[in-house]
């Protein structure tokens, strides 16, 4: 009997945008995941400062963005843990909570460049597989892992990442400049940002 698959998708989500949602939905559908669990980070070890909007606002925006998709859920495990956030600790947590599940860490392809420098990444790969959203326009022949990860190639799988060229930083800059972010954010998230005057 096949084990149920759960996707773990971490990030700052500051704010969460349609690119995040498309990546998660594509991974869920293509790899047959029962659920994708969004895990907002307290503070990434690779980022020198805490979030721009603050933990509570990021959490509320995340819940608004995923509330209509029964295949999505969220966890505060990293928000409620002391910073910085190490992914291996998060995977350890979900391994204990869902011992019967096959865990998949969801990443964008760019994150692979630094993966071998993540804290205890080998232990992480023992507990979870990694689903990597391939960049648009990258052919099968061009899909390669960094040299340090080739010995663990069986723990990685590429899936289709829909074209959506946007980042949270670009969205914050547009808001700061008074420019429109319509169609880049889930409408309820956009309304929340306006109501609370975030990123100004």
C-alpha positions in Angstrom: 0.0 0.0 0.0 1.4 3.4 -1.0 2.1 5.9 1.7 0.2 9.2 1.5 2.3 12.1 0.3 2.5 15.4 2.2 4.3 18.5 0.8 6.1 20.9 3.1 6.4 24.4 1.6 8.5 26.9 3.6 9.3 30.5 3.0 9.0 34.1 4.3 5.7 34.6 2.4 6.1 38.4 2.9 3.6 38.7 1.3 2.4 35.4 -0.1 1.6 35.9 -3.8 0.1 33.9 -6.8 3.5 32.5 -7.7 3.7 30.7 -4.3 0.2 29.4 -4.8 0.8 28.2 -8.3 4.0 26.4 -7.4 2.3 24.6 -4.5 -0.7 23.6 -6.5 1.4 22.3 -9.4 3.5 20.2 -7.0 0.4 18.9 -5.2 -1.3 17.8 -8.5 1.7 16.6 -10.4 3.2 14.5 -7.6 -0.1 13.3 -6.1 0.2 15.0 -2.7 -2.7 14.7 -0.4 -1.9 18.1 1.2 0.6 20.9 0.9 1.4 22.5 4.3 2.7 26.1 4.1 5.2 26.8 6.8 6.1 30.5 7.2 9.6 31.0 8.6 10.3 33.0 11.7 13.6 34.1 10.1 15.5 32.4 7.4 19.2 31.6 8.3 20.0 33.1 4.9 18.3 36.5 5.6 19.8 39.1 7.9 16.6 40.7 9.1 13.2 39.6 10.3 10.1 40.0 8.1 8.8 43.3 6.8 5.1 42.8 7.7 5.7 40.9 11.0 4.7 37.4 11.9 1.1 37.9 12.7 0.3 39.8 9.4 2.1 37.2 7.3 0.2 34.4 9.1 -3.1 36.0 8.5 -2.4 36.8 4.8 -1.3 33.1 4.3 -4.6 31.9 5.8 -6.6 34.2 3.6 -4.7 33.0 0.5 -5.2 29.3 1.1 -8.7 29.1 2.7 -10.5 28.1 -0.4 -8.2 25.2 -1.4 -8.9 22.0 0.6 -5.5 20.7 -0.5 -3.7 23.5 1.3 -3.1 23.9 5.0 -0.6 25.9 7.2 1.5 25.3 10.3 3.0 27.8 12.8 5.7 25.4 13.8 8.5 27.8 12.7 6.8 31.0 13.8 6.4 29.5 17.3 10.0 28.3 17.5 13.0 30.5 18.3 14.7 32.0 15.2 16.5 31.3 13.0 14.4 28.6 11.2 16.2 25.4 10.2 14.3 23.3 7.7 15.7 20.0 9.1 14.0 20.7 12.4 10.8 21.4 10.7 11.0 18.1 8.8 11.9 16.3 12.0 8.7 17.8 13.5 6.4 16.6 10.7 8.1 13.2 10.7 6.9 12.8 14.3 3.4 14.2 13.6 2.9 12.1 10.5 5.1 9.0 10.9 3.1 7.1 8.3 3.4 9.8 5.6 6.0 10.3 2.8 7.2 13.8 3.2 8.2 16.1 0.3 10.0 19.4 0.7 8.8 21.8 -2.0 11.4 24.2 -3.5 11.9 26.5 -6.4 14.7 25.5 -8.7 16.9 28.5 -7.6 17.0 27.2 -4.1 19.0 24.2 -5.2 22.1 26.3 -5.6 22.4 26.8 -1.9 20.9 23.5 -0.7 24.2 21.8 0.0 24.9 24.6 2.5 21.7 24.1 4.4 22.0 23.1 8.1 22.3 19.2 8.2 20.9 18.8 4.7 22.0 15.1 4.6 19.8 14.4 7.6 17.0 16.3 6.0 17.3 14.1 2.9 17.0 11.0 5.0 13.6 12.1 6.3 12.1 13.7 3.2 12.4 13.8 -0.6 12.7 17.2 -2.4 10.2 18.3 -5.1 11.8 21.1 -7.2 9.8 23.4 -9.4 11.7 23.7 -12.6 12.2 27.1 -14.1 10.1 27.9 -17.2 11.9 27.1 -20.4 14.4 24.6 -18.9 14.4 21.3 -20.9 14.9 17.8 -19.4 18.4 17.8 -20.7 19.2 21.0 -18.8 17.9 19.7 -15.4 21.0 19.1 -13.3 21.7 19.0 -9.6 24.7 20.8 -8.2 27.7 18.5 -8.0 27.5 18.2 -4.2 24.0 16.7 -4.5 24.5 14.1 -7.3 25.1 11.3 -4.8 21.6 11.9 -3.4 19.9 12.3 -6.9 17.3 9.7 -6.0 15.9 12.0 -3.3 15.1 14.8 -5.8 12.3 15.1 -8.3 11.5 18.0 -10.7 8.0 19.1 -11.5 6.5 21.8 -13.7 6.6 25.3 -12.3 4.0 27.6 -14.0 5.3 30.8 -15.5 4.8 33.6 -13.1 7.6 36.1 -12.9 7.0 37.9 -9.6 8.7 38.0 -6.2 7.6 39.2 -2.8 10.4 41.9 -2.9 9.0 43.2 -6.2 5.5 43.4 -4.7 6.8 45.3 -1.7 8.6 47.8 -3.9 5.5 48.3 -6.1 3.3 49.0 -3.0 6.0 51.4 -1.6 5.9 53.3 -4.9 2.1 53.4 -4.9 1.9 51.1 -8.0 -0.8 48.5 -8.5 -0.3 44.9 -7.4 -3.7 43.7 -8.8 -3.5 40.2 -10.3 -0.2 39.5 -8.5 -1.9 38.7 -5.1 -4.9 36.7 -4.0 -7.6 39.4 -3.8 -8.3 39.0 -0.1 -4.5 39.3 0.5 -4.5 42.6 -1.5 -7.4 43.8 0.6 -5.7 42.9 3.8 -2.5 44.8 2.8 -4.6 47.9 1.9 -6.6 47.7 5.1 -3.5 47.4 7.3 -1.3 49.7 5.3 1.5 47.2 5.0 4.7 47.7 3.1 4.4 51.5 2.8 
